[in-house]
Amino acid sequence: MSLSGRILVGLVVGILTGLFFGELVADLKVLGDIFVRLLQITVLPYIVASLISGIGRMSMAHARQLAVRGGLVLLFIWIMALVLIFTAALAFPSIDAASFFGSAAPVDPRQPNLYDLYLPANIFYSLSNNFVPAVVLFSILVGIALISIEEKDSILHFFDGIAKTMSRINNIVVQLTPYGIFAIAAAASGTMTIEELGRVQVYLVTYVCLAVLTTFWIFPGLISALSGIPFGEVFRTFRDPLVTAFATGNQFVVLPQIAASCKQLLARHGAGDEQTDSAVDILVPVSFNFPSLGKLLVLLFVLFAAWFTDVELDAANGFFLASAGLLSLFGSINVAVPYMLDALRIPSDMFQLFLVTGIVVGRFGAMLAALHIIVLSILGALAMSGRLRFSLRLFTRYLLLTFMGLVLMVAALRVYFELFVPPPPPREEVLANVELSSRWIPFEVSTTLPEITQTQLSGSRVDHILHSGILQVGYRPNNLPCSYITPRGELVGYDVEMAQALAVDLEVELEFVPFEYDDLGRMLAAGDIDVAMSCIASLPDRFAYATFSDPYLTLRLGFVMPDHERALFMDLDKLRAKTDLTIALVSSHYHEERLKHLLPNVSIVMLESAEDFFTGRSQGADAMVLTVEEGSAYAYRYPQYTVVGSSREIGIPASYPVPKGDLEMMQFMNNWIQLKRLDGTIDALYQYWMLGGAAKQKQPRWSVIRDVLGWVD
C-alpha cells in the first residue's frame, strides 16, 4: 500500500476509534503532538540550507528575474483566491441570521513582536523561537551575499549536503505518518462535539466544498493548463504531502516533501535543471511566509461572521476586506481576524467561534496552504526558465470548467442551506436551556408585582421567617446572570441558587417575589419580602430605604456599548473629547457625579433596568455603566454589544438588603455569607454563573462505548 493509502487508513481508523471511545482517547493527542514535533525537526535547517544554496548559485540577473516572475505568479494566485472566496460567499442563505454564538469572556489576542518576527537580530534566537520570516530573511541575505563571491563552491556544497541530509531524515520520519495521524484523528474525533459542528454548518460546509473543489480541480488544473503536464500526474505527484498536511493540520512540516516532489515532476517533463531546482529551493521556503490560500480563506469566515450577526457589507467593505485583509494576513491570523472584525463592525465574540471552527477547517486550510506552495513553486520555476506553455484554447477551457464548477457549487449549497438551515431562534430564547447547577428544594415563583401595603411588619425578620416557615426572597426578573426567567418560565441565576441554600439552612419553604427598586424599601418593611437577592450593589443612596449585609461578591465596574465602539471606550482621552456622549445608569445616581467629573461633556440618563438599554428603551444612551459580570451575560444574549472593564478595576460590592434597621437580620445574613464563603458555595456559583460554566456542556461527549454499549459510565 502506498504511503498516502496508509495515511488514509490511519485517519479513518483514528476517527472510528474516537467515535467509539469518545473522551477516553483524548490523551492520544500527546502522541500526535510528538509526531508533529518529529516532523518539524528538519524544517528550519532545510529552509536555511536550501535558500542559501539556491540563491547563492544564481547570478544577480537570475535572482531579479525570479523575484519579478515569481511575484507576478503569486499576485495572480492571490487574485484568483479572492475571486473564489467572494464567489463562495454567495452560497450563504437569505435568512436573517444563523444561530447565536457568544462568549462570556472578552478576547484579547496578543500582538506578536514584529521586530522579532521579521528581523533576525540574533539568528539563533530566531531559530530557537521558530520565527520563520526572520530565518528566511537571514537566509536570503546570506544567499544574495554569496552571489558576488567567486570561490563559493565549498560553501554551496556544504549547504547542499545539509539540505539533502534534512530531506533524508524527513523521509524516515514521514514513514511514521500513519501512526501519528491515527493518534491525532482519534483524539480530535473523541473530543469534538456535534454542537460545535452543527452551530456553524453554513461556514463549515461552504469552506469544505470550496477546499475540495480547489484541491481536486482548480489548482491542479491551473498547473496543467499553464504547463502542459497532465492533470492526473500533477495530482498523483503531490498526493502524499497533501494528505500529510491535511492529517497533521500543518503545512510547515511537508516543505521538504513538496520541494522534492516539485523537482521530480519538473524532471519527468524535461524541465529539471540546476536553474529550476534552485528556483524550487527558493520558492518553497519563501512562499511559506506569504499569505497562502489556506490563510486567505480566513476572509470567508469574516464574510460568514457578517452574515451570522446580520451585519451588512457593501462594495466598499468588500474592497477593504480584499485589500486590508490580505495585508493583515502577512502576520498572525489570531491578530488579523479580530482586526477585520473590528474594522467591519462585526461583533468581536465571533473570534471565539473562529477558534472553535479552526478545529475542523484548520486541516483543510493546511492542505490548501501546501497546495498554494506547490502551485507557486511549479509555475514560478517554469516562469523563471521560460517554460510556461500558455495556450489560449486550453486556458479558456480551464476557466470555463472552473466557472461552471463554482456556479454548480454555489447553487447546490444555496439550495441545501435554504432547505436545511433552521431559522434563528428568537432573541429571548438565547440562554433558554441554562439550568440551575443544583435544584435542592422546590420553590414557588411569582411573576407579578404585589400590591404594597402601608403597614410595617414588627419584630425581627429572622423570627418571622422561622415562625412562618416561609422565606420570601425579592428578585429582579431580567437581571442576568443573577436572577432571570427563561422562555420556559423557569427562574434561574446566581442568587436563585444562593436563596435555595439560605432556605435549606433555615429549613423553611422558599418563595420568590419580583420587585422594583422604587418599591424595595416599602416591600421589605411591609413583609412582602424578607430579603432581596439579585446582585444588588450596596451603594450609599440605597441605604435610605434598606439595611445591607456585608458584600458576598465584589463585582467589577465597566461600560456596555455597541461592539464597534469598544476602541473608543478603551481610550479615556478620546472619550473625553467626544462632545455628544450619553451614558445610562441603572436605578442609582451613585455614579452620576463621578462620571461628570471624569467626562465633562457627558449627559446622564436613568434606566429602570439594564434590559431597557438593549430593547429600544435606552433614551439615546451610547453606553451603559454596569458590572462586567452582568454586562458579559447581556453581551452573550446580544452579541452586537460588548463590555469594557474600567482601567482602574473599580470594584462594586454586591450585598443583600434587609428591612431598614433590622440589625439582627443583618447580622444573621453576615454570618451566613461567611459560612457560604468558607464552604466554597460562593466561589462555585461564581464559576458557574459569572465565568460561563452554565453555558458549558455538562455531559460527556457521545460515544459508542458509553451511549450504545453502556460499558462505562
Buried (B, 14 or more C-beta within 10 A) or exposed (E): EEBBEBBBBBBEBBBBBBBBBBBBBBEBBEBBBEBBEBBBBBBBBBBBBBBBBBBBBBEEEBBEBBEEBBEEBBEBBBEBBBEBBBBBBBBBBEBEBBBBBBBBEBBEBEEBEEEBBBBBEEBEEBBEEEBBBBBBBBBBBBBBEBBEEEEBEEBBEEBBEBBEBBBEBBEEBBEEBBBBBBBBBBBBBBBBEEEBBEBBBBBBBBBBBBBEBBBEBBBBBBBBBBBBBEBEBBBBBBBBBBBBBBBBBBBBBBBBBBBBBBBEBBEEBEBBEEBBBBBBBBBBBBBBBBBBBBBBBBBBBBBBBBBBBBBEBEEEBBEBBBEBBBEBBBBBBBBBBBBBBBBBBBBBBBBBBBBBBBBBBBBBBBBBBBBBBBBBBBBBBBBBBEBBEEEEEBBEEBEEBBEEBBEEBBEEBBEBBEEEBEEBEEEEBBBEEBEBBEEEEEBEBEEEBBEEEEEEBEEBBBEBBBEEEBBBBBBBBBBBBBBBBBEEEBBBBBBBBBBBBBBEEBEBBBBBBBBEBEBBBBBBBBBBBBBBBBBBBBBEEBEEBBBBBBBBBEBBBBBBBBBBBBEBBEEEEEBBEEEEBBBBBBBBEBBBEEBBEEBEEBBBBBBEBBBBBBEEEBEEBBBBBBBBBBBBBBBBBBBBBBBBBBEEEBBBBBBBBBBBEBEEBBBBBBEBBEEBBEEEBBEBBBEBBBBBBBBEEEEEBEBEBBEEEEEEE
